[in-house]
Amino acid sequence: MPYAKPARAVIAVALGVLAACSAGIPVRQDPEEVRTRYESYAGAPIDHFTWLGRYDGWEALGREDLVLFTSVNNAYLLKVSPPCHDLRTAERVGLTSTGGSVYARLDSVTTRTWRCRILQIRRVDYRRMKADLRRAGAPAPAG
């Protein structure tokens, strides 16, 4: 069998490539698990946060919850009033602001079809959360 050794080498290389590729594919996490993780790193409710008119990203955590990243290490957990049914499927969200700040019970998260009043704002200790996930060997959260 003159082709047995090259065939084994090709299979070994293919398995190695497949393993390397699948290592970089993010695993879809349970939405309830993700929400619980953010809540465990969130502080007490605050009245407002300073906002300079842009954000770095956001992630819907359910129908009425989202995390908003205002910089690499600053994140806020926002709870909005119903109905805000398209948070999970929205391509973009916007924020209203008052005098350079976003206020709970005054400002809103906006989507293409909804304007949802912010009921609660909680600052997330995102830096500590990322460090803890890194220590545990878990993938870093999106954001």
N, C-alpha and C positions, 0 to 999 in steps of 0.2 A: 504494500500500500504506500506508494510514493507521496500521496496527497494528504495523508493522515496528520502529519506534523504541521504543515501549513494551515490545514483546516482548523486544528486546535488553536493555533496562534491567532487566526482570524476571529474565532469564537471568543477567545480570551480578551482580545482587543475590543471587540464589540460589547462584551459584558462590562468592561472597564469604562467605555464611553457612556454606555447606558447608565451605569451607577453614578458617574460624574454629572451627567445631565439631570438625573432625577434628584440629586442632592441640592440642586439650585432651584427646584420647583417649590414654591411656597405651599404649605399644607393649609387647606381651608379649615379654619378653626370654628368651633361652635360659637354662634353669636352670643349666647348667654354667658359662655365662659369669658369671652372678650369683654362684655359689659361688666361682669363681676370683677375682672382684673382691673379695669379702669376705675371702678368704684372703690376698690380697696386702696388705691393710691390717691384718691381724690380727698381733698380737705373739706372743711366745713363750708356751707354755702356763703358766698360773698355777694355784695350788692352790684359790683361792676368790675370791669377790667379795662385797661387802656388799650385802645385799638387804633392803629395808624392807617387804617383803610385797606389793609391787605392781610392775607393769611397764607400759611405755607401748605395747608392741607386740611382735610376733614375726613371723618369716618362715621357713617350712620351706625348706631348701636341698637337700633330698634325703630319703632314707629315714632317715638317721641323723645329719643335721646341721640345725641351725637357728641363726638369729641372734635374740637376745633384746635388746630395747631397754629399758633401765632408766630412761632419761630421753631428752630431746631429742638429746643428743650422746653418750650412753654406750650402747655396744652390745657384746655378747659373743657370740662364735661358740662354740656348744656342740656337741660330738660325743657322741652317746649310744650305749649298747650295744644291739645287736639283741636281740630283735625289737622294732622300734618302727615298724611298717609304716604306721600311719595319721597320721604327722606331716604329710604333704602334704595330707591331706583333713580333718584335725582342725579343728573350729571354734574350739576353745580348747585351751590347754595350761596346766598348772599347774607349780609347782616345789615341791619339798620344800626345807627349809632347816634349818640347825643353828645355833642361837644367833645369828640375824640375818645369817647368811652362807650362801652356796651353795657347797658343796665338790665338787670333782671326786672321783670314786670313792666318794663317800659319799651325796650327794643325787641326786635324780632329776627328770626331766621327766615329767609325768603327762598322759595324755590320757584320754578316756572309757574306753578299753579297755586301755591299756598303762601300765606304770610302767617307764620306761627310765632306767637308771643313767647319770649323766653321767660320761663317760670323760675328757673334756678340756674345759678352758675357756681361751679366748683372747680377750683384750680387743681390740676393733676400734677403730682410730683413725678413728671415724666422722666426726668434724668435718673431718679432712683429706680423707677420701673424698668427702664432700659438696662441699667446696671444689674438689677436682680435677674432679669431674663438672660442676660449675657452669662452671669455666674451659673445659672441653671442649665445653660446650653440650649435654651429655647430660642426660636427665631425672633428677631426684633419685630416689634409691631409696625404696621404700616403707618406712615405719618411723616 
